[in-house]
Amino acid sequence: MATFEIESSEGTRWAKISLSDETVVAERGALSWMSGDIQMKARLPGPIRLIRAALSGEEAFRLSYTGTGLLYLESSLGGFHELDLSGDEAWVIESGAYWASEAKVHQTFLREKMLTSLRIGEGFLSFQTKVSGKGKVMLCSPGPVEEVVLSKSAPNRGRIVADGKQVLARTAGVKYSASLPGWMPWSRMTSGEQLLRTYEGEGRLLMCTTPFWRFKMSQLKQQQDPDLDVL
């Protein structure tokens, strides 16, 4: 089994992956450097994957790395989180949060409901990455990640409402929808909130509610200078 580690220095973080005659898959452009006997391959995706990737905002090309050695992925002012799949449940990953995974992890796309996609501004069709099976998945996030258990017996009563993309991933059994902050038509104006994302059911969420301050500052600079590339 490949070993995933998160290392840090000078306010940045990166993923270190140790391979022993194994294969991992990572986002295109994620590689920083590697050592050892590792072969990098890029498979040409089929037309369906190309279309879905374009609609979901995910990369159509994900490279595989096979062999024995060390693989270092690009550093970030944000953070990373290791998700260990046990094979008992599938996870739906928010667009842009997937970073790398073991090759044995099965990847597909899940299409969100059209009304939900339109409400949150994702267009008519919105696809999210769905992972299942056994193995490790590395997610990228703006800051520290917290796992929240949704349950009717828990204080959250099986329901969490978020203003934005605080939820990086959810178990496939959790229902996701978008709603107004109130039932009155003028609720947006009076509450100061836009459409809210609602997660309901029995399952688990991976949430990032507070970004690292360096990442937040880089986002503000990017808003001032759109040509600035921030990871």
C-alpha positions in Angstrom: 0.0 0.0 0.0 1.3 3.4 -0.9 2.2 5.7 2.0 0.8 9.3 1.9 2.3 11.9 4.1 1.7 15.7 4.5 4.9 17.7 5.0 5.2 21.4 5.7 7.8 24.2 5.7 7.8 28.0 5.5 4.0 28.1 5.7 3.5 25.8 2.8 2.4 22.2 2.7 2.7 19.3 0.2 2.0 15.6 -0.2 4.8 13.1 -0.1 3.9 9.6 -1.5 6.1 6.6 -1.1 5.7 3.8 -3.7 6.8 0.2 -3.5 6.0 -1.4 -6.9 2.6 0.5 -6.8 0.6 2.9 -8.8 -1.0 6.2 -7.8 -3.1 8.7 -9.8 -2.7 12.5 -9.5 -4.2 15.6 -11.0 -2.5 16.9 -14.1 0.2 19.5 -13.1 0.4 18.2 -9.5 3.9 16.8 -9.7 6.7 18.7 -8.0 9.5 16.1 -8.3 10.2 12.4 -7.9 13.0 10.0 -7.3 13.5 6.3 -7.9 12.3 4.0 -10.6 8.9 5.6 -11.3 7.2 5.7 -14.7 4.7 8.5 -15.4 1.9 7.8 -17.9 -1.0 9.9 -19.2 -3.9 8.0 -20.7 -6.1 9.7 -23.3 -9.6 10.0 -21.7 -12.7 9.0 -23.6 -15.2 11.5 -25.0 -17.7 11.1 -22.2 -15.0 11.8 -19.6 -13.9 14.9 -21.5 -17.4 16.2 -21.5 -18.0 15.4 -17.9 -14.7 16.9 -16.8 -15.4 20.1 -18.7 -18.8 20.4 -17.0 -17.5 19.5 -13.5 -14.4 21.7 -13.5 -12.2 18.7 -12.9 -9.2 17.8 -15.0 -9.9 15.4 -17.8 -6.3 14.2 -17.7 -5.1 12.5 -14.5 -1.6 11.0 -14.7 -0.5 7.7 -13.2 2.8 7.1 -11.5 4.0 3.4 -11.3 7.1 1.9 -9.7 9.2 2.3 -6.6 10.4 5.6 -5.1 9.3 8.9 -3.8 6.7 11.2 -5.3 6.4 14.8 -4.2 3.4 16.8 -5.3 3.2 20.6 -5.6 3.2 22.7 -2.4 0.3 24.9 -1.4 -0.5 27.7 1.0 -3.6 25.7 1.7 -3.8 22.3 3.2 -4.3 18.6 2.4 -6.3 15.8 3.9 -5.9 12.1 3.6 -9.1 10.1 3.2 -8.8 6.4 3.8 -11.5 4.4 2.0 -12.5 1.1 3.7 -14.6 -0.2 0.8 -17.9 0.1 2.8 -19.0 3.5 1.4 -18.5 5.8 -1.5 -17.6 9.5 -1.2 -18.6 12.5 -3.4 -15.8 15.1 -3.7 -16.4 18.8 -4.3 -15.1 20.1 -7.6 -11.4 21.0 -7.3 -10.8 19.1 -4.0 -9.4 15.9 -5.5 -5.6 15.8 -5.6 -4.4 12.2 -5.8 -5.3 8.6 -5.0 -4.1 5.0 -5.2 -4.9 3.5 -8.6 -7.1 0.8 -7.0 -9.6 3.5 -5.9 -12.5 3.6 -8.4 -13.3 7.0 -9.8 -16.6 8.0 -11.5 -18.7 11.1 -11.9 -21.9 11.9 -10.0 -24.3 14.4 -11.7 -26.1 16.7 -9.3 -29.7 17.6 -9.7 -30.3 20.2 -12.4 -32.2 22.6 -10.1 -29.5 22.4 -7.5 -26.8 23.1 -10.1 -28.7 26.1 -11.4 -29.3 27.5 -8.0 -25.7 27.5 -6.9 -24.5 28.9 -10.2 -22.9 25.8 -11.7 -25.0 25.8 -14.9 -27.5 23.2 -16.2 -25.2 20.3 -15.5 -22.8 19.8 -12.6 -20.6 16.7 -12.1 -18.7 15.8 -8.9 -16.0 13.2 -8.6 -17.1 10.0 -6.8 -14.6 7.6 -5.3 -15.2 4.1 -3.9 -13.4 0.9 -3.1 -10.4 0.5 -0.8 -7.4 2.8 -0.8 -6.2 6.3 0.0 -7.3 9.6 -1.5 -5.6 12.9 -1.0 -7.8 16.0 -0.9 -6.6 19.6 -1.2 -8.3 22.2 1.0 -8.0 25.9 2.0 -7.2 25.0 5.6 -7.7 22.3 8.4 -10.3 19.6 7.7 -12.8 18.4 10.3 -14.9 15.3 9.9 -18.6 15.8 10.9 -21.0 12.9 11.5 -24.5 13.6 10.3 -27.1 11.7 12.4 -30.6 12.3 13.7 -29.4 11.3 17.1 -26.5 13.9 17.0 -26.9 17.6 17.9 -27.0 18.5 14.2 -30.1 16.3 13.8 -28.8 15.0 10.5 -28.7 18.4 8.8 -26.1 21.0 8.2 -26.5 24.3 6.2 -23.4 26.0 4.8 -22.9 29.3 3.0 -20.3 28.3 0.4 -18.1 25.4 -0.3 -17.1 24.5 3.3 -17.9 20.9 2.6 -15.1 19.2 0.6 -16.6 15.8 0.5 -19.6 13.8 1.7 -20.6 10.2 1.9 -22.8 9.2 -1.0 -25.8 8.7 1.2 -26.0 12.3 2.2 -28.6 14.4 0.3 -27.3 17.7 -1.1 -29.6 20.6 -2.1 -29.6 24.4 -2.4 -32.2 26.6 -0.8 -33.0 30.3 0.1 -32.0 31.5 3.5 -35.7 32.0 4.3 -39.1 31.2 2.8 -40.0 34.8 2.0 -38.9 36.1 -1.5 -36.9 39.0 0.0 -35.0 36.7 2.4 -31.8 37.2 0.5 -31.8 40.9 0.9 -32.8 41.0 4.6 -30.5 38.1 5.7 -27.4 39.2 3.7 -27.0 35.6 2.6 -27.2 34.1 -0.9 -28.3 30.5 -1.6 -27.4 28.1 1.1 -26.1 24.5 0.6 -27.9 21.9 2.7 -26.6 18.5 3.6 -29.1 16.0 5.1 -29.2 12.4 6.0 -27.1 9.8 7.8 -23.4 9.9 6.9 -20.2 11.9 7.2 -18.9 15.3 5.9 -15.4 16.6 5.5 -15.5 20.3 6.2 -13.0 23.2 6.1 -14.6 26.3 7.7 -11.4 28.3 8.4 -8.6 28.8 5.7 -5.0 29.2 6.7 -4.3 32.9 6.9 -1.6 32.8 4.2 -4.0 31.1 1.8 -6.7 33.8 2.6 -4.3 36.6 1.9 -3.2 35.0 -1.3 -6.9 34.8 -2.3 -7.4 38.5 -1.6 -4.3 39.3 -3.7 -5.6 37.2 -6.5 -8.9 39.1 -6.5 -6.9 42.2 -7.0 -4.7 40.7 -9.6 -6.6 37.9 -11.5 -3.4 36.9 -13.4 -1.7 35.9 -10.2 -1.6 32.0 -10.0 -2.3 30.8 -6.4 -2.4 27.1 -5.4 
